[in-house]
């Protein structure tokens, strides 16, 4: 199983562009069986964007990233809560900062 992060940008950098509390569930429900997506988490920060954490089963990291890229591009076009949002980056999160903190 892989965790892939997808960064999305709000259409207008304003608090009104915030995603609803049910966005993760709506996204998970929109996944196709062949995508093998197991869980979606939505993390909104102080900025005009959000990070989607997508957990899925895939044979390789590159395959997982491709699936999440396709899934998120489809979502920003078809899921009402994400219409107008833009996918800006997809990739596996680096864990280096976590391990660096352990060394401090």
N, C-alpha and C positions, 0 to 999 in steps of 0.2 A: 504494500500500500504506500502511496505517495501523498504528500501534502504539497500542493502547488498554490502559490499566491498569484492572484490576478488583481492588478491595480486598476481602478476605474476612476474617471474624473467626472465630476458633476457638470451638467450643462451650464449652470450659472453658479459661480462661487458665492452661494448664499445659504444661510441656515434653512431656508425653505426647501432646498434641494436634498435634504436628509432622506435617507431610506427608511421605510417603515419597519416595524419590529417583526413582521412576518416575511420579509424579503428572503431570508435564508430558506425558509420552507417552500416558498414559491419557486425559488431557483432549483431546489432539489426536486420538486415535483416536475419541473420542466426537463430534467435530464432524461436522456434516452437510455434504454437498458444496455445497449452496446457500449455506452460510455463508461459504465461501471463506476459511477460516482456514488459514493457511500454517504457523504456528509458535506454540507456547505456551512461555513460560518461567515458572518459579515462583521467587519471591524471598521467602524467609522472613527476618524481622528478629528483633530481640530481644524484640518484643512477642508477644501472643497471636494475631497475624494474619499474613497473607501478601498479597503483591501478585502477581497473575497478569498477565504481559505477553502480550497476544494480538496477533499480527500477522495482518492480514487484508487482502484486496482488497475495496474498496468504492468506490462512485462519489462519496460525500460523507462528511465527518467524522460528521455526525449519523447517517447510515445505519450507519457502522462502529460507533458507540457503541451503537446500538440492537441490532445483531446480537450484540455482545459481552455486553450486558446479558441478552439472551434466552439465549444460550449458557451463561453463568455461572449464571443462575437454574436452568436445567435441570440443570447439573452438580452444584450443591449438593443437588439432590433425587435424582439418579440415580447419581452416581459414588460408590462406597463410601468412598473416601478423603476425600470432602468432606461426607459425611452429617453433619448437625448444624452445619456451618459456615454463616455468614450473609454474603450479599453486602451490602457497606455502601456502595460507591461505584464508579461506572464513568465513565471519561473519559480523554481524551487527556492525556498528561503534559505539563506546561509545561516549556519548555526555558530559561526566563528565568534561573534560577540558574546554568546553564552559561555563558551569555553574560556575566552579571554577574561571574563569576570571571575571565573573560578580561580584563575591564576593570581588575581589581585589580593 
